[in-house]
Amino acid sequence: MKNLFDDFNPISSKQWKQKIQFELNGADYNETLIWNSPEDIQVKPFYHKDEFRGASNLNTKASEFKICQNIFVHDLEKSNLRAIDSINRGAESIRFTIENENTDVAKLLENIPLEKITTYFNLAFISIDFVKKINDIAKRKNATIFCTLDPIGQLAKEGNWFTTKEKNNFETLNLISAATTNLSFISINGGLYQNAGANMVQQIAYCLAHANEYFNRITNINNPIVFEISVGTNYFFEIAKLRAFRLLFNLIAKEYNHEFDCHLLVSPSKRNKTLYDYNVNMLRTTTECMSAILGGADTIANLPYDTLYHKDNEFGDRIARNQLLILKHESYFDKVNNPADGSYYIENLTHQLAEKALTLFKDIEANGGFLKQINNGIIKRKIQESADKEQELFDTGKEILLGTNKYPNKKDRMKDDLELFPFVKIKPRKTLITPLIEKRLAEKLEQERLKEEN
């Protein structure tokens, strides 16, 4: 069979650029067509095999990503029934958030097919006895369970460590490591950095340096580490971010003889979500979930469109879950592995993000490590600088959120629909360090609009 491309002469990268420059009628190529991202990555108008640096050789199994349902545990019976209903409606994993260590885990998990789904426990405390109970269930039911314990993330977010009977949180983790063999228990809250305003290079480097502290302090890490990552709407960059992260994690883990790949639990960012014209949030989360799938997420927990201002509700959860079901089963995202392979653009972004993040990671390690820089306020200051730059872009209209700072519907009224406080909450308390603050871009503008409502 004749190859149709034989009828066309190959065109070099140089020839393409010359043709583009001719069509610009004297306008400067660099100033007109090349733009710089917040990570200082130059984005070109085209990418060519002449400049291709080689594939990343990542195995991203898009066909295997799991659809996760978030459940905050307050009433045991209702949470149990909600989990069962979610599984019957398409959820393939459940993430329980538990604040009370007296919660009856066995009752919570009654009649849930643990052998068929992945279960996550997001604990607001750290307890050896509690994790042992979960470990026993995992062993008895042959279940895949992750306890997402992250004391460093707790310090960064709340300003204090978990309260424990042991000398410190790392001693507790080491005791948990010795007492459990049937579940993973270490997690990295990478979403905190994204939602606080860190750029993508910072997100990757901080997550890696964060994990490196655990590698240095926990004697045996014999299960995968869960990375809870948030993604925004910079579609191709977010795909490349997840790919670059997996690439660098495997590089660093190899130095510790850690043979497990990282486990990416991905959610859409809250930073770009809005109170007004809230249905646009569905469009944002759809593209963000697509980035997560193509970037190689293991599990995706979507955000309901009304998560900012409504309490958990059946309709919002169902829509969020159905978005993922449509992507997986009707858009055929479950049919392809390594979907980003062959894209010169994504490969280029992956390499650049990885290189810049590795440089930042090395700088953190050379200057005492992540924990030291968290305690000294360096990480918070760097994130705040990035957040302030992004906020300025939003405030001046250069970064657009449709329906909010572009084409707002002045007739929108939200004041009487708020079940939750949608803005930064300040909790006066004594802390060891100044915590990182997660803040949405639209908060100031939304507060002004709420005041103006009749």
Buried (B, 14 or more C-beta within 10 A) or exposed (E): EEEEEEEEEEEEBEEBBEEBBEEEEEEEBEEEBEEEBBBEBEBBEEBBEEEEEEEBEBEBEBBEBBBBBBBBBEEBEEBBEBBBBBBEBBBBBBBBBBEEBEBEBEEBBBEBEBEEBBBBBBBEBBBBEBBBBBBBBBBEBEBBBBBBBBBBBBBBBBBBBBEBEBEEBBEBBBBBBEEBEBBBBBBBBBBBBBBBBBBBBBBBBBBBBBBBBBBEBBEEBEBBBBBBBBBBBBBBBBBBBBBBBBBBBBEBBEEEEBEBBBBBBBBBBBBBBBBBBBEBBBEBBBBBBBBBBBBBBBBBBBBBBBBBBBEBEEEBBBBBBBBBBEBBEEEEBBEBEBBBBEBBBBBBBBBBBBBBBBEBBEEBBEEEBBBEBBBEEBBBEBBBEBBEEBBEBBEEEEBEBEBBBEEBEEEBEBEEEEEEEBBEEEEEEEEEBEBBBBBBBBBBBBEEBBEEEE
